[in-house]
Amino acid sequence: MPISSPFPKLTRRAALLGAAAALVFAAVLPTQNARAEDTVKLGLVAALSGQSAKSGEAITRGITLAIDKINAEGGVLGKPLELVSRDDESNPGKGLVAARELAQREGVAAIIGGLDTPVSFAIVPYVNQQKMPFIGPWAAGTGITKNGADENYVFRVSAVDEYVDEAITEYLIANYGAKKPGMILINNPWGESNEKGLLKALEKRGMDHAGIEKFESNDVDVVPQLTRLKENGADSLFVVANVAPTAQVIKSLDRMGWDVPISSHWGPAGGRFTELAGKSGEKVHFIQTYLFTDAADPMFAKLQEKFPEIETLADVTPATGIANAYDATLLVAAAIEKAGSTDGPAIREAMYEISGVEGMIKTYDTPFTPEDQDALGPEDYTFAHFVEGQIIPIK
Amino acid sequence: MTLLIAALITGIGLGSMYGLIALGFQITYSVSSKVNFAQGSMVMLGAVLGFVFCEKYGFPVIVGYPLAILCCGVAGILVEFFLVRPFAVRNSEAWLMATVAGGILLDNTVLFTFGNEPRTLPSALVGESWNIFGTGVYPQQILIPIAAIGVALALHALFRHTRQGRALLAVVQNLQAAKLMGINTTLMVTGSFAISSMLAGAAGLLIAPLFSVHSDMGTLFGLKAFAVAILGGMTSAYSVMLAGFIYGLVEAGVTTYLGSSYTFIVVFALVIAVLTIKPSGLFGRAAIKKV
């Protein structure tokens, strides 16, 4: 009895057709890659949709402003700079696919990353293997730049967890005399990265902690975790999570009626934090690398001109993302110019030689060395909190 | 003591949310032995529509919330009509995947139209918390179990004491015979999907003030509620409700006493263990297979 197969039978004609198609495809590909480009392409892999989409928007705005400035001054290598964006939806798998596509099909000179540490962790081994410069303007996971590769192509213009943890520990001690802080961290690689950093910072000072509690980004109620910390004698809290989950921590604290000093990574800065967390959200003190303190800031005026939907300072709550991405773009453009080509290894070498690049955060003189591929350090951080929906620096 | 009280309050609060959503699974399952795997998305839809009607267009709650729940009912009818019936009439099990896909479709449509930023649905019942033995409770958290138990009782009454309810039971017991008796079985099945989605929408509106409104807020709820419905044995409204409370209390208990790193591991391991020992759920009776 003949057995019917769900798959169509492979006939000789089909096989020939397939082989022919493969040949044509193979013949087209190299020409496409070798085609003389009339622009220098810069790739972006960031969250453009989903809960973290506001971060992708901020990064895009920063890059756009920088590209406008560079192109107005004649571009790089005599060509205009062009941005090619891909959405990673905060998903590491999608981020890696996007990076691969940008490198192999779009032929970008360098890739700029997004907010999510897990996504960057997925991309790092690939870019190092491909010799493709990768510049992170947001994700702060320590291991992103300190990835142990012999030839490290990963650079960053952003906060670094290890330094942030040092800074937020010092902040709690100096301002609140904290002796036994508790940790409430999001349950993902970003949370883990900070768990290590915070433990290191506490150990350095010979301090004890009241416990390390984790929670999920869709947890409604964090009271059990917080109650454990409180019962263990926590006199202050470290929070590491993005906007909505941090808001759940604050709501749970409100419900418990526990008024405790909180120092946080910059998670709350990315959206409508005080709408979600309520008035108590103002008690969360977090770090930033850049803040628009008043509307007279010339960069703010430029932003408004370019993006008319920005009306007040409250519309650019993640100013950090804009500034980091702006500076990162200027730095990578300077390196491409210095390298004289879009060749990955040449750009990497040039990254160590650039100097005198005037960014939003500061003027960068030799921002990178092979030992330290992070352009910003603790001295570049400021503490801030929300007041009526706006991020205000803490004096 | 504080730990215990905190675990109890959180557990009952979460448990009643899971139970309420799980009731939706139970209703459609008992009528048509199908479930809507987009149930979590219906939770989200209720909350999102509540936000849109009341916060964006400024409807009073008394109008906006019932309207949101009604819209969820319509969505439920659409799910049955487009995602379940075409497969059910052909005796195909593809409705499983179709309803999952429908949920993803809905989540992403909301993402594009409602936006990607989590928002807040305010409620007067989460303003001040009441202090109970060193921990607090919001009035909203007390409202949820009351609503959930109320709904379970109402469903029970509906099934036992009304004409339509008994007709539904007849459909449950024997679809063919019910049809021959002149019961409009198609209407009953569609109705069960509508009620199920309305319950999910109401749950979304009740949960939202304690949480935030965003397009993927329902996913985890839908998953946990399904676990609860299975644990409850899918048979009766109160066994599902009871399973919800047990699940919520175990979850909160594990988080409180063992630490949050263990919550998922322990809770889902327990779910598997219970189902291995009692395949028809905590309170379910083994179905008699007719040969």
Contacts between the chains, C-beta under 8 A, distances in Angstrom:
chain1	res1	chain2	res2	distance
A	49	B	111	6.3
A	49	B	116	5.8
A	50	B	111	7.2
A	50	B	116	5.8
A	50	B	216	7.8
A	51	B	116	6.4
A	51	B	117	7.8
A	51	B	118	6.4
A	51	B	214	6.3
A	51	B	216	7.5
A	52	B	116	8.0
A	53	B	116	3.8
A	53	B	117	7.5
A	54	B	116	7.2
A	54	B	117	6.3
A	187	B	260	7.4
A	187	B	261	7.6
A	211	B	259	8.0
A	213	B	259	6.9
A	213	B	260	5.4
A	214	B	259	8.0
A	214	B	260	4.7
A	214	B	261	5.5
A	215	B	260	5.8
A	216	B	220	7.5
A	218	B	216	7.5
A	218	B	217	6.9
A	218	B	219	7.3
A	218	B	220	4.5
A	220	B	14	6.8
A	220	B	17	7.4
A	220	B	207	6.7
A	220	B	210	5.7
A	220	B	211	4.8
A	221	B	10	4.8
A	221	B	13	6.3
A	221	B	14	6.1
A	221	B	210	7.4
A	221	B	252	7.7
A	223	B	6	5.3
A	223	B	9	7.3
A	223	B	10	5.2
A	223	B	135	6.7
A	224	B	6	5.8
A	224	B	7	5.8
A	224	B	10	5.4
A	224	B	252	5.5
A	224	B	255	4.2
A	224	B	256	4.1
A	224	B	260	7.4
A	225	B	255	6.3
A	225	B	260	5.1
A	227	B	2	6.2
A	227	B	3	5.8
A	227	B	6	4.1
A	227	B	135	6.4
A	227	B	256	6.7
A	228	B	3	7.1
A	228	B	256	6.5
A	228	B	259	7.1
A	230	B	2	7.8
A	231	B	2	6.4
A	231	B	3	5.9
A	243	B	118	6.8
A	244	B	118	4.3
A	244	B	212	5.1
A	244	B	214	6.9
A	247	B	118	7.7
A	247	B	212	6.4
A	248	B	211	7.2
A	248	B	212	7.7
A	251	B	126	7.7
A	251	B	210	7.1
A	254	B	129	6.7
A	254	B	136	7.8
A	255	B	129	4.6
A	255	B	135	7.8
A	255	B	136	4.4
A	255	B	137	7.0
A	255	B	138	5.8
A	256	B	6	7.7
A	256	B	129	7.7
A	256	B	135	5.5
A	256	B	136	5.2
A	257	B	129	6.4
A	257	B	131	6.1
A	257	B	136	5.1
A	271	B	117	5.4
A	271	B	118	7.0
A	272	B	117	6.1
A	272	B	118	7.5
A	272	B	119	7.0
A	272	B	120	7.8
A	275	B	119	6.8
A	275	B	120	5.1
A	276	B	118	6.0
A	276	B	119	7.6
A	276	B	120	5.2
A	276	B	212	5.1
